[in-house]
Every structure is written in structure tokens, then in C-alpha cells.
Amino acid sequence: MKRSNSTARRAVVALLLSGFPGAAAYGQLRPQTATAGILRVCADPDNMPLSNDKGEGFEQKIAELIGREWKSKVVYAWWPVRRGYFGRALNGRYCDVAMQAPGGLDMAGVTKPYFRSGYFFVTRKDSGLDIKSLADPRLKKLKIGINLLNADAENTPPAMALSQYGVIGNLTGYSTFFSDQVRPEDIIKAVSNKDVDVAIVWGPVAGYFARKSAVPLQLTPLAERDSLSDFPFRFDIGLAVRRRDRALRDSLQILLERKRPEIDAILQDYDIPVFPIQATAPEKSTDASTAPAADSTKRAGRG
């Protein structure tokens, strides 16, 4: 179903592009042309586990790896990740590389994926819950935590799929726009604190913050696609450059392939749950479908 593919992809773009209200508070940025010896990377100053202004995110570890390999200085254009991130920050020449972009993104040139992740049910290990599908009838009675976007009547793929099962009134929404008071880990803490019975969370956020939980948590992957709505729940993630910068995209692709073990090790260090990547060419179509993945998850770098 192409419609569910494209709708879900737009929702994932919106999820990846959630963040702070604007870029002005982080300094006066200016568009620039690419400079030899400098790798200009767009990064959110407070959006772990992706990035922060202390250099602690996994995206930044990968950016620094690229910089070392190319003997280039990594310079960050601090840009809160939300609407306009690709259209303004990347295509507006405030940076040359964005470290996360879903496959099939039509507003940028995207490399082959360097990881593939998806959505997970997050429960307390002591809860006895073994939710594995959105079709589980218990979801109509449980308190469910879920990220909500509230943009153009679209939402995250699990939120849209749940509505097909009539699961609406028992949802607790957690914002994807963060501040000092609203944090990305809030949805995970809600499970630990029993504010919700189960949460449905994007893999990198689920894996990273579940590891930090004082209460043992369990992550169970959603299926490749929902059996009722056909929404995909797993997505390829690559690096993004401007569409015209094919040489840069291809050079990044060669480096990603050569440094695959090191990149996998970085993802593993951050407990990013990943699925096997199907080998594909760099995205050329504006409506490319996400590649199928195996049913079982693994930690990056492990079989």
C-alpha cells in the first residue's frame, strides 16, 4: 500500500524532525559554501541519544569518525531538529551533512542506510505483559504511552495504526517537542513509574533510555508492518546531503561501508536496537518504499 508507506514515512520524518521552537536562540547562523578540510554537520543541541551541545550523541560520534578519516574539522551548525531541518538547514547551506534521514526522503540525497530500526513495546519486566501486536485485545484496557506529533493531522505510525483498532481513549500522549520541562526520556520514565502500562517508542530512544532506567524494562519489537493498516514500523536511516551533492553522498557511502564495524560498535554502545539492512542503491526515487527486514532484532554489530 503506497499510501500507508508514504504517510508513515512522512510521520517518521516528522518524528526525527521534532525538537525545539527555533534556531535563533543558538546563535546567528549564516549560509556558507562547502570548505575543504571542514565537515559542517547539522546537529540538535539537546536531543539525546542523537546529539547535544556536549558532543555526547551517537550521531556526533559517527560525525567525528568521518572527520578523522577525512582529516577534516567537524563544525556543528546547531539547529533544533524539527520542520525546516532539511529544507532550511541542509538545503539552505547552513550545513553540508545531516546525520539521520529516512530512506526515500525526497528533499535530500540520502546514502544507503547505516542502520535500520523500528518501534518497540516497552514494559516493565515485572509487569507480566507480553504484548507483541497492536491486535492484542488487552491494549484496549491498558494505559498506553505514545509519542504524538499533532502536525497536519498525521501522527507516528503506531498512533495512526492504533486508531484502526479503536484504541484511542486510553492513550497518554508524550510530546516530540522537547524543552527543559519536557524530555525525550519522559515516555520511558512513565513506564518505570507505572504511569502507563506499556509505551510504544522509536527504537533509538527506547534502547538508550531503557538502559538507564533504574527499573528493569523489556523491549519487544513491533512487526515489520501492521497486519490491519499495513503501516510500516521499521525504517532505514542514512546520512543526508543536498540532492545535487552526489559526489559528497557517494564519498560518504564509501566511508560508511568501509567503517561499518566501527559504526556498528557506536550504535551498540548506545544500545540502539537495529534490524538487518537489505542492500540497496542510494535513494533516487521520490517515493521509494522501505526495504523489508528480518523479524528478529539484534544489537548493532551482533548477530
Residue pairs with C-beta under 8 A, 6 or more apart in sequence:
1 230
2 287
2 289
4 229
4 230
4 231
4 232
5 232
5 289
5 290
6 287
7 154
7 160
7 231
8 157
8 160
8 231
8 232
8 233
9 102
9 104
9 105
9 232
9 235
9 290
10 154
11 149
11 154
11 155
11 156
11 157
11 160
12 102
12 156
12 157
12 235
13 102
13 105
14 83
14 149
14 151
14 154
14 176
15 147
15 149
15 156
15 176
15 202
16 81
16 100
16 101
16 102
17 81
17 82
17 83
17 84
17 85
17 86
18 81
18 82
18 149
18 175
18 176
18 177
18 178
19 44
19 46
19 47
19 80
19 81
19 82
19 85
19 176
19 177
19 178
20 44
20 45
20 46
20 80
20 82
20 177
20 178
20 179
21 80
21 177
22 80
23 29
23 78
23 79
23 80
23 89
26 45
26 78
26 79
26 80
27 78
29 77
29 78
29 79
29 94
30 94
31 92
31 93
31 94
32 40
32 93
32 94
33 93
34 40
34 96
34 245
34 248
37 71
37 72
37 73
38 72
38 73
38 75
39 63
39 66
39 67
39 70
39 72
39 73
39 74
39 75
39 96
39 97
40 75
40 76
40 77
40 94
40 95
40 96
40 97
41 60
41 63
41 74
41 75
41 76
41 77
41 95
41 96
41 97
41 98
41 99
42 76
42 77
42 79
42 85
42 89
42 90
42 94
42 95
42 97
42 98
42 99
43 50
43 51
43 57
43 59
43 60
43 63
43 76
43 77
43 78
43 79
43 99
44 50
44 51
44 52
44 78
44 79
44 80
44 81
45 51
45 52
45 53
45 78
45 80
46 52
46 53
46 80
46 178
47 57
47 80
47 81
47 178
47 184
48 56
48 57
48 184
48 208
49 57
49 58
49 204
49 205
49 208
49 209
49 270
49 272
50 57
50 58
50 59
50 81
50 99
50 100
50 204
51 57
51 59
51 60
51 99
53 78
55 64
58 204
58 266
58 267
58 269
58 270
58 272
59 99
59 100
60 74
60 76
60 99
61 266
61 269
62 99
62 114
62 263
62 266
63 74
63 97
63 99
64 74
65 259
65 262
65 263
65 266
66 72
66 74
66 97
66 252
66 255
67 73
67 74
69 255
69 259
70 255
76 95
77 89
77 94
77 95
79 85
79 89
79 94
79 95
82 177
83 151
85 98
86 98
86 101
86 105
86 107
86 108
86 240
87 107
88 94
89 95
89 98
90 96
90 97
90 98
90 108
90 240
90 241
90 242
91 107
91 108
91 242
93 242
96 241
96 242
96 245
96 248
97 239
97 240
97 241
97 248
97 252
98 108
98 239
98 240
98 241
99 239
100 237
100 239
100 240
101 108
101 110
101 237
101 238
101 239
101 240
102 110
102 235
102 236
102 237
102 238
102 290
103 110
103 113
103 235
103 236
103 237
103 238
103 280
103 283
103 288
103 290
103 291
104 110
104 283
104 285
104 286
104 287
104 288
104 289
104 290
105 240
105 283
106 286
106 287
107 243
108 240
108 241
108 242
108 243
109 240
109 241
109 242
109 243
109 244
109 245
109 246
109 249
109 282
109 283
110 238
110 239
110 240
110 249
110 282
110 283
111 238
111 239
111 240
111 249
111 252
111 253
111 256
111 282
112 238
112 253
112 256
112 257
112 277
112 279
112 280
112 281
112 282
113 236
113 237
113 238
113 277
113 280
114 237
114 238
114 239
114 256
114 260
114 263
115 236
115 237
115 263
115 267
115 272
115 274
115 277
115 300
116 234
116 235
116 236
116 237
116 274
116 275
116 276
116 277
116 291
116 293
117 202
117 203
117 204
117 234
117 235
117 237
117 272
117 273
117 274
117 275
118 202
118 203
118 221
118 222
118 224
118 233
118 234
118 235
118 273
118 275
118 293
118 297
119 156
119 157
119 158
119 200
119 201
119 202
119 203
119 221
119 222
119 233
119 234
120 200
120 201
120 202
120 203
120 206
120 207
120 219
120 220
120 221
120 222
120 273
121 131
121 132
121 198
121 199
121 200
121 219
121 220
121 221
121 222
122 187
122 188
122 191
122 198
122 199
122 200
122 201
122 206
122 210
122 217
122 218
122 219
123 129
123 131
123 191
123 197
123 198
123 199
123 217
123 218
123 220
124 191
124 192
124 194
124 215
124 216
124 217
124 218
125 215
125 216
125 217
125 218
126 215
126 216
127 197
127 198
129 138
129 142
129 197
129 198
130 220
131 138
131 139
131 142
131 198
131 220
132 220
133 222
133 223
133 227
134 158
134 161
134 162
134 165
134 167
134 222
134 226
134 228
135 165
135 227
135 228
139 162
139 165
139 167
139 198
140 165
140 166
140 167
140 170
141 170
142 170
142 196
142 197
142 198
143 170
143 172
143 195
143 196
143 197
143 198
144 162
144 167
144 170
144 171
144 172
144 196
144 197
144 198
144 199
144 200
145 171
145 172
145 174
145 187
145 190
145 191
145 195
145 196
145 198
145 199
145 200
145 201
146 156
146 158
146 159
146 162
146 171
146 172
146 173
146 174
146 187
146 199
146 200
147 156
147 159
147 173
147 174
147 175
147 176
147 187
147 200
147 201
147 202
148 155
148 156
148 159
148 173
148 174
148 175
148 176
149 155
149 156
149 159
149 176
154 160
156 200
156 202
157 226
157 231
157 232
157 233
158 200
158 222
158 231
158 233
159 171
159 200
160 229
160 231
161 226
161 228
161 229
161 231
161 233
162 168
162 171
164 226
164 228
164 229
165 228
172 190
172 195
172 196
174 186
174 187
174 190
174 199
175 182
176 184
178 184
184 205
184 209
185 205
185 209
185 212
187 199
187 201
187 205
188 199
188 201
188 205
188 206
188 209
188 210
188 213
188 217
189 195
189 209
189 213
190 196
190 199
191 197
191 198
191 199
191 213
191 215
191 217
192 213
192 214
192 215
192 217
199 206
200 222
203 272
203 273
203 274
204 270
204 272
204 273
206 219
206 273
207 219
207 270
207 271
207 272
207 273
208 270
208 271
208 272
210 217
210 219
210 271
211 271
219 273
221 273
221 275
221 297
222 233
222 234
223 233
223 295
224 232
224 233
224 234
224 292
224 293
224 295
225 231
225 232
225 233
226 233
232 290
234 275
234 290
234 293
235 290
236 277
236 280
236 290
236 291
238 282
238 283
239 249
239 252
239 256
241 248
241 249
241 252
249 282
250 282
253 282
256 263
261 301
263 300
264 300
264 301
265 300
265 301
266 300
267 274
267 299
267 300
267 301
268 299
268 300
268 301
268 302
271 299
272 299
272 300
273 297
273 298
273 299
274 297
274 298
274 299
274 300
275 293
275 294
275 297
275 298
276 293
276 294
276 298
277 291
277 293
278 291
278 292
278 293
280 291
